[in-house]
Amino acid sequence: MRKLLFFDIDGTLTDEATGIIPESTRQAVAKARENGHLCFLNSGRTYPIIENDFKEMVDGIVCGLGTYIEYQGRILL
């Protein structure tokens, strides 16, 4: 069964102390996508301040407290 998975940036995708995305996190998100799940970044940050490393890891983005929604490179809101 396909699922939608939503991830925050700070302390979820990144190490809270260093702000770096651990390789294990990158692998886990990639594996979820390989298994057919859709992975989304869900952040209060606005789109321009989200680093490309995060954008490249996921299928879509919900950011700016829901004021911007993107799915597979298409802006929906």
Backbone as ProteinMPNN parsed JSONL, in Angstrom:
{"seq_chain_A": "MRKLLFFDIDGTLTDEATGIIPESTRQAVAKARENGHLCFLNSGRTYPIIENDFKEMVDGIVCGLGTYIEYQGRILL", "coords_chain_A": {"N_chain_A": [[0.843, -1.169, 0.0], [0.651, 2.141, -0.908], [2.003, 4.998, 0.666], [1.857, 8.327, 2.051], [4.464, 10.207, 3.213], [5.547, 12.549, 5.547], [8.051, 14.845, 6.341], [9.771, 16.859, 8.67], [12.354, 19.383, 8.735], [14.381, 20.355, 10.68], [15.952, 18.576, 13.133], [14.647, 16.296, 12.393], [15.054, 15.437, 9.607], [17.589, 16.367, 9.684], [20.592, 16.256, 11.678], [20.247, 17.426, 14.871], [22.212, 18.792, 16.308], [24.289, 19.371, 14.475], [23.099, 20.14, 12.088], [23.338, 18.794, 9.751], [22.436, 16.51, 7.14], [22.213, 13.211, 7.896], [23.802, 10.355, 6.362], [22.418, 7.985, 6.708], [19.806, 8.864, 6.947], [19.328, 9.928, 4.41], [19.472, 7.539, 2.956], [17.312, 6.123, 4.07], [15.07, 7.66, 3.313], [15.325, 7.479, 0.539], [14.981, 4.711, 0.23], [12.336, 4.41, 1.103], [11.041, 5.775, -0.96], [11.79, 4.13, -3.113], [10.285, 1.942, -2.448], [7.825, 2.726, -3.229], [6.49, 4.683, -1.807], [5.409, 8.066, -1.248], [7.348, 10.829, -0.535], [7.44, 13.739, 1.394], [8.552, 17.014, 2.096], [7.867, 18.845, 4.917], [7.558, 21.849, 6.161], [7.875, 24.778, 8.196], [9.48, 26.676, 7.195], [10.045, 29.036, 4.537], [9.893, 28.604, 0.961], [12.182, 29.733, -0.515], [14.308, 29.618, 1.352], [14.878, 27.003, 1.815], [17.247, 24.539, 1.509], [18.723, 23.111, -1.452], [19.539, 20.443, -1.18], [17.593, 19.237, 0.421], [15.297, 19.518, -1.148], [15.852, 17.867, -3.295], [15.648, 15.348, -2.251], [13.021, 14.538, -1.952], [9.564, 13.935, -3.003], [7.767, 15.957, -2.999], [6.844, 19.207, -1.622], [5.661, 20.874, 1.223], [5.431, 23.917, 2.475], [6.237, 27.003, 4.271], [4.259, 27.236, 6.182], [2.118, 25.971, 4.931], [1.558, 27.66, 2.821], [2.784, 27.249, 0.424], [2.834, 24.734, -1.909], [4.214, 22.001, -3.508], [4.456, 19.462, -5.954], [6.181, 16.889, -7.388], [7.763, 18.737, -8.816], [5.89, 20.522, -9.786], [4.12, 23.437, -9.074], [1.515, 23.624, -6.858], [0.158, 25.235, -5.107]], "CA_chain_A": [[0.0, 0.0, 0.0], [1.404, 3.39, -1.018], [1.751, 5.945, 1.752], [2.445, 9.659, 1.994], [5.295, 10.423, 4.395], [5.899, 13.957, 5.684], [9.214, 15.028, 7.198], [10.259, 18.196, 9.004], [13.793, 19.493, 8.508], [15.201, 20.491, 11.886], [15.855, 17.512, 14.115], [14.047, 15.104, 11.796], [15.939, 15.064, 8.506], [18.958, 16.78, 10.016], [21.092, 16.089, 13.038], [19.904, 18.676, 15.554], [23.424, 19.486, 16.761], [25.143, 19.818, 13.374], [22.317, 20.636, 10.961], [23.703, 18.004, 8.579], [21.589, 15.352, 6.849], [23.008, 11.983, 7.978], [23.684, 9.449, 5.221], [21.367, 7.009, 7.025], [18.523, 9.516, 6.651], [19.218, 9.956, 2.945], [19.189, 6.171, 2.521], [15.972, 5.738, 4.51], [14.1, 8.349, 2.457], [15.456, 6.863, -0.783], [14.386, 3.368, 0.313], [10.878, 4.598, 1.152], [10.618, 6.12, -2.317], [11.945, 2.91, -3.918], [9.181, 1.054, -2.08], [6.583, 3.269, -3.773], [5.883, 5.705, -0.962], [5.698, 9.443, -1.629], [7.978, 11.529, 0.583], [7.264, 15.176, 1.318], [9.135, 17.9, 3.084], [6.806, 19.632, 5.536], [8.329, 22.779, 6.977], [7.422, 26.149, 8.369], [10.369, 27.532, 6.403], [9.546, 29.396, 3.213], [10.58, 27.886, -0.108], [13.521, 30.219, -0.888], [15.373, 29.34, 2.317], [15.094, 25.56, 1.916], [18.402, 24.154, 0.713], [18.454, 22.159, -2.538], [19.732, 19.064, -0.711], [16.303, 18.734, 0.905], [14.355, 19.477, -2.27], [16.203, 16.751, -4.166], [15.388, 14.083, -1.553], [11.596, 14.263, -1.764], [8.65, 14.032, -4.138], [7.023, 17.206, -2.92], [7.155, 20.108, -0.515], [4.636, 21.715, 1.82], [6.242, 24.793, 3.313], [5.678, 28.32, 4.563], [3.024, 26.982, 6.933], [1.072, 25.573, 4.0], [1.321, 28.669, 1.788], [3.422, 26.793, -0.809], [2.776, 23.282, -2.064], [4.791, 21.555, -4.773], [4.481, 18.014, -6.103], [6.944, 16.472, -8.565], [8.233, 19.911, -9.536], [4.779, 21.404, -10.174], [3.566, 24.244, -7.977], [0.07, 23.425, -6.729], [-0.39, 26.366, -4.345]], "C_chain_A": [[0.897, 1.244, 0.0], [1.002, 4.342, 0.103], [2.391, 7.286, 1.44], [3.187, 9.873, 3.304], [5.741, 11.881, 4.418], [7.01, 14.104, 6.714], [9.497, 16.513, 7.427], [11.763, 18.213, 8.768], [14.563, 19.392, 9.817], [14.941, 19.385, 12.897], [15.181, 16.249, 13.599], [14.915, 14.616, 10.647], [17.391, 15.426, 8.794], [19.311, 16.398, 11.441], [20.897, 17.43, 13.733], [21.142, 19.476, 15.957], [24.216, 20.089, 15.607], [24.39, 20.453, 12.216], [22.59, 19.891, 9.667], [22.732, 16.84, 8.407], [22.469, 14.104, 6.933], [22.788, 11.088, 6.752], [22.586, 8.414, 5.466], [19.978, 7.584, 6.741], [18.296, 9.566, 5.152], [18.829, 8.569, 2.418], [17.775, 5.749, 2.881], [14.896, 6.388, 3.636], [14.142, 7.742, 1.048], [14.796, 5.483, -0.814], [12.857, 3.454, 0.345], [10.34, 4.918, -0.236], [10.718, 4.908, -3.245], [10.794, 1.94, -3.671], [7.82, 1.615, -2.489], [5.903, 4.327, -2.933], [6.268, 7.094, -1.475], [6.207, 10.187, -0.397], [7.895, 13.036, 0.363], [8.034, 15.867, 2.427], [7.996, 18.746, 3.608], [7.465, 20.577, 6.529], [7.638, 24.13, 7.096], [8.291, 27.135, 7.606], [9.693, 27.887, 5.076], [10.437, 28.763, 2.149], [11.99, 28.418, -0.404], [14.636, 29.877, 0.103], [15.592, 27.849, 2.561], [16.218, 25.174, 0.96], [18.038, 23.087, -0.321], [18.635, 20.714, -2.125], [18.415, 18.449, -0.258], [15.333, 18.554, -0.256], [14.602, 18.271, -3.163], [15.87, 15.391, -3.555], [13.937, 13.629, -1.626], [10.796, 14.414, -3.054], [7.901, 15.352, -4.166], [7.364, 17.982, -1.666], [5.886, 20.83, -0.082], [5.403, 22.623, 2.771], [5.567, 26.147, 3.5], [4.345, 28.214, 5.272], [1.842, 26.705, 6.014], [0.783, 26.578, 2.899], [1.954, 28.313, 0.454], [3.38, 25.28, -0.829], [3.268, 22.932, -3.466], [4.777, 20.031, -4.788], [5.133, 17.68, -7.431], [7.303, 17.662, -9.453], [7.152, 20.867, -9.997], [4.262, 22.142, -8.953], [2.062, 24.077, -7.982], [-0.602, 24.582, -5.999], [0.729, 27.315, -3.992]], "O_chain_A": [[1.799, 1.363, 0.829], [-0.175, 4.474, 0.44], [3.343, 7.37, 0.665], [2.606, 9.737, 4.38], [6.254, 12.39, 3.422], [6.928, 13.562, 7.816], [9.465, 17.315, 6.493], [12.378, 17.157, 8.618], [15.315, 18.441, 10.028], [13.845, 19.274, 13.446], [15.148, 15.237, 14.298], [15.452, 13.51, 10.698], [18.31, 14.85, 8.211], [18.438, 16.238, 12.295], [21.342, 18.46, 13.226], [21.116, 20.707, 15.947], [24.755, 21.189, 15.732], [24.967, 21.218, 11.445], [22.128, 20.301, 8.602], [22.262, 16.256, 9.384], [23.382, 13.948, 6.123], [21.698, 11.075, 6.179], [21.898, 8.011, 4.529], [19.076, 6.851, 6.336], [17.198, 9.279, 4.676], [17.967, 8.445, 1.547], [17.106, 5.088, 2.087], [13.921, 5.736, 3.263], [13.096, 7.52, 0.44], [14.126, 5.137, -1.787], [12.171, 2.667, -0.306], [9.303, 4.392, -0.642], [9.832, 4.684, -4.07], [10.38, 1.209, -4.571], [6.783, 1.052, -2.14], [4.841, 4.822, -3.309], [7.332, 7.268, -2.068], [5.568, 10.172, 0.655], [8.233, 13.543, -0.707], [8.146, 15.361, 3.544], [7.234, 19.31, 2.824], [7.882, 20.16, 7.609], [6.911, 24.557, 6.199], [7.901, 28.283, 7.392], [8.871, 27.127, 4.564], [11.592, 28.427, 2.411], [12.917, 27.618, -0.534], [15.804, 29.852, -0.283], [16.396, 27.47, 3.412], [16.153, 25.446, -0.239], [17.153, 22.263, -0.089], [17.958, 19.835, -2.659], [18.151, 17.275, -0.52], [14.628, 17.548, -0.331], [13.66, 17.712, -3.726], [15.816, 14.39, -4.269], [13.647, 12.456, -1.388], [11.283, 14.944, -4.053], [7.456, 15.808, -5.22], [8.066, 17.5, -0.777], [5.131, 21.333, -0.913], [5.962, 22.155, 3.763], [4.486, 26.405, 2.97], [3.42, 28.985, 5.013], [0.72, 27.139, 6.271], [-0.145, 26.377, 2.116], [1.703, 28.984, -0.547], [3.831, 24.621, 0.108], [2.808, 23.484, -4.465], [5.049, 19.387, -3.775], [4.683, 18.139, -8.481], [7.168, 17.606, -10.675], [7.462, 21.924, -10.546], [3.998, 21.533, -7.917], [1.402, 24.352, -8.985], [-1.774, 24.88, -6.232], [0.492, 28.338, -3.35]]}, "name": "protein", "num_of_chains": 1, "seq": "MRKLLFFDIDGTLTDEATGIIPESTRQAVAKARENGHLCFLNSGRTYPIIENDFKEMVDGIVCGLGTYIEYQGRILL"}
